[in-house]
Amino acid sequence: MAELVDALVSGTSVRKDVQVRVLFWVQAKKIVARVVELVDTPL
């Protein structure tokens, strides 16, 4: 809980954390889309 309060007070940590999470999810979505393409491709 204290870490959350510190992050909210600092502001920059929150933005950096959100940016890292967004970048992670963008990459994860691309990987999932590629896997779906591979699975849907007939052999």
VMD Tcl script that builds the backbone (N, CA, C; Angstrom):
set m [mol new atoms 129]
animate dup $m
set s [atomselect $m all]
$s set {name element resname resid chain x y z} {
  {N N MET 1 A 0.827 -1.197 0.000}
  {CA C MET 1 A 0.000 0.000 0.000}
  {C C MET 1 A 0.866 1.253 0.000}
  {N N ALA 2 A 1.929 1.232 0.754}
  {CA C ALA 2 A 2.819 2.387 0.813}
  {C C ALA 2 A 3.450 2.649 -0.547}
  {N N GLU 3 A 3.762 1.572 -1.290}
  {CA C GLU 3 A 4.348 1.746 -2.623}
  {C C GLU 3 A 3.373 2.442 -3.548}
  {N N LEU 4 A 2.093 2.092 -3.452}
  {CA C LEU 4 A 1.074 2.732 -4.280}
  {C C LEU 4 A 0.979 4.212 -3.964}
  {N N VAL 5 A 0.988 4.551 -2.692}
  {CA C VAL 5 A 0.924 5.953 -2.284}
  {C C VAL 5 A 2.144 6.701 -2.797}
  {N N ASP 6 A 3.333 6.110 -2.656}
  {CA C ASP 6 A 4.557 6.743 -3.151}
  {C C ASP 6 A 4.490 6.956 -4.655}
  {N N ALA 7 A 3.985 5.956 -5.375}
  {CA C ALA 7 A 3.882 6.067 -6.834}
  {C C ALA 7 A 2.911 7.169 -7.220}
  {N N LEU 8 A 1.798 7.259 -6.517}
  {CA C LEU 8 A 0.815 8.294 -6.827}
  {C C LEU 8 A 1.364 9.683 -6.537}
  {N N VAL 9 A 2.136 9.806 -5.478}
  {CA C VAL 9 A 2.717 11.096 -5.115}
  {C C VAL 9 A 3.777 11.500 -6.136}
  {N N SER 10 A 4.596 10.552 -6.579}
  {CA C SER 10 A 5.678 10.902 -7.500}
  {C C SER 10 A 5.170 11.200 -8.901}
  {N N GLY 11 A 4.117 10.559 -9.347}
  {CA C GLY 11 A 3.558 10.842 -10.660}
  {C C GLY 11 A 4.324 10.187 -11.787}
  {N N THR 12 A 5.620 10.422 -11.883}
  {CA C THR 12 A 6.412 9.861 -12.971}
  {C C THR 12 A 6.454 8.349 -12.896}
  {N N SER 13 A 6.514 7.799 -11.721}
  {CA C SER 13 A 6.542 6.343 -11.588}
  {C C SER 13 A 5.267 5.734 -12.137}
  {N N VAL 14 A 4.158 6.392 -11.888}
  {CA C VAL 14 A 2.875 5.888 -12.365}
  {C C VAL 14 A 2.860 5.895 -13.886}
  {N N ARG 15 A 3.297 6.995 -14.487}
  {CA C ARG 15 A 3.311 7.075 -15.955}
  {C C ARG 15 A 4.227 6.022 -16.543}
  {N N LYS 16 A 5.386 5.831 -15.949}
  {CA C LYS 16 A 6.338 4.843 -16.452}
  {C C LYS 16 A 5.748 3.437 -16.321}
  {N N ASP 17 A 5.110 3.151 -15.204}
  {CA C ASP 17 A 4.501 1.847 -14.983}
  {C C ASP 17 A 3.404 1.592 -16.016}
  {N N VAL 18 A 2.570 2.576 -16.259}
  {CA C VAL 18 A 1.489 2.437 -17.241}
  {C C VAL 18 A 2.075 2.224 -18.627}
  {N N GLN 19 A 3.126 2.968 -18.965}
  {CA C GLN 19 A 3.756 2.835 -20.275}
  {C C GLN 19 A 4.322 1.423 -20.450}
  {N N VAL 20 A 4.980 0.906 -19.438}
  {CA C VAL 20 A 5.538 -0.443 -19.512}
  {C C VAL 20 A 4.424 -1.465 -19.692}
  {N N ARG 21 A 3.331 -1.300 -18.964}
  {CA C ARG 21 A 2.214 -2.241 -19.077}
  {C C ARG 21 A 1.591 -2.189 -20.465}
  {N N VAL 22 A 1.419 -0.982 -21.010}
  {CA C VAL 22 A 0.835 -0.836 -22.342}
  {C C VAL 22 A 1.733 -1.492 -23.380}
  {N N LEU 23 A 3.037 -1.234 -23.312}
  {CA C LEU 23 A 3.962 -1.839 -24.267}
  {C C LEU 23 A 3.944 -3.361 -24.154}
  {N N PHE 24 A 3.857 -3.871 -22.928}
  {CA C PHE 24 A 3.795 -5.312 -22.728}
  {C C PHE 24 A 2.557 -5.891 -23.398}
  {N N TRP 25 A 1.398 -5.242 -23.188}
  {CA C TRP 25 A 0.158 -5.771 -23.754}
  {C C TRP 25 A 0.132 -5.660 -25.271}
  {N N VAL 26 A 0.739 -4.622 -25.830}
  {CA C VAL 26 A 0.816 -4.500 -27.289}
  {C C VAL 26 A 1.614 -5.675 -27.852}
  {N N GLN 27 A 2.750 -5.974 -27.249}
  {CA C GLN 27 A 3.564 -7.096 -27.707}
  {C C GLN 27 A 2.816 -8.414 -27.529}
  {N N ALA 28 A 2.142 -8.586 -26.407}
  {CA C ALA 28 A 1.407 -9.819 -26.146}
  {C C ALA 28 A 0.301 -10.008 -27.177}
  {N N LYS 29 A -0.382 -8.924 -27.535}
  {CA C LYS 29 A -1.442 -9.007 -28.540}
  {C C LYS 29 A -0.883 -9.426 -29.890}
  {N N LYS 30 A 0.283 -8.883 -30.256}
  {CA C LYS 30 A 0.909 -9.252 -31.524}
  {C C LYS 30 A 1.277 -10.727 -31.542}
  {N N ILE 31 A 1.795 -11.220 -30.432}
  {CA C ILE 31 A 2.182 -12.630 -30.348}
  {C C ILE 31 A 0.943 -13.516 -30.468}
  {N N VAL 32 A -0.115 -13.172 -29.767}
  {CA C VAL 32 A -1.347 -13.960 -29.832}
  {C C VAL 32 A -1.906 -13.947 -31.245}
  {N N ALA 33 A -1.899 -12.799 -31.902}
  {CA C ALA 33 A -2.397 -12.708 -33.276}
  {C C ALA 33 A -1.577 -13.597 -34.205}
  {N N ARG 34 A -0.286 -13.629 -34.025}
  {CA C ARG 34 A 0.588 -14.470 -34.862}
  {C C ARG 34 A 0.315 -15.951 -34.608}
  {N N VAL 35 A 0.130 -16.326 -33.360}
  {CA C VAL 35 A -0.163 -17.718 -33.036}
  {C C VAL 35 A -1.493 -18.121 -33.667}
  {N N VAL 36 A -2.485 -17.256 -33.607}
  {CA C VAL 36 A -3.784 -17.551 -34.210}
  {C C VAL 36 A -3.623 -17.726 -35.719}
  {N N GLU 37 A -2.814 -16.884 -36.356}
  {CA C GLU 37 A -2.549 -17.030 -37.788}
  {C C GLU 37 A -1.946 -18.392 -38.084}
  {N N LEU 38 A -0.970 -18.782 -37.298}
  {CA C LEU 38 A -0.309 -20.069 -37.524}
  {C C LEU 38 A -1.265 -21.231 -37.327}
  {N N VAL 39 A -2.124 -21.142 -36.338}
  {CA C VAL 39 A -3.057 -22.224 -36.059}
  {C C VAL 39 A -4.104 -22.314 -37.160}
  {N N ASP 40 A -4.532 -21.181 -37.695}
  {CA C ASP 40 A -5.554 -21.165 -38.736}
  {C C ASP 40 A -5.011 -21.522 -40.116}
  {N N THR 41 A -3.710 -21.522 -40.288}
  {CA C THR 41 A -3.113 -21.826 -41.586}
  {C C THR 41 A -3.152 -23.328 -41.820}
  {N N PRO 42 A -3.767 -23.740 -42.947}
  {CA C PRO 42 A -3.784 -25.175 -43.221}
  {C C PRO 42 A -2.400 -25.714 -43.569}
  {N N LEU 43 A -2.151 -26.943 -43.209}
  {CA C LEU 43 A -0.845 -27.549 -43.483}
  {C C LEU 43 A -0.810 -28.074 -44.837}
}
mol reanalyze $m
mol bondsrecalc $m
mol representation Tube
mol addrep $m
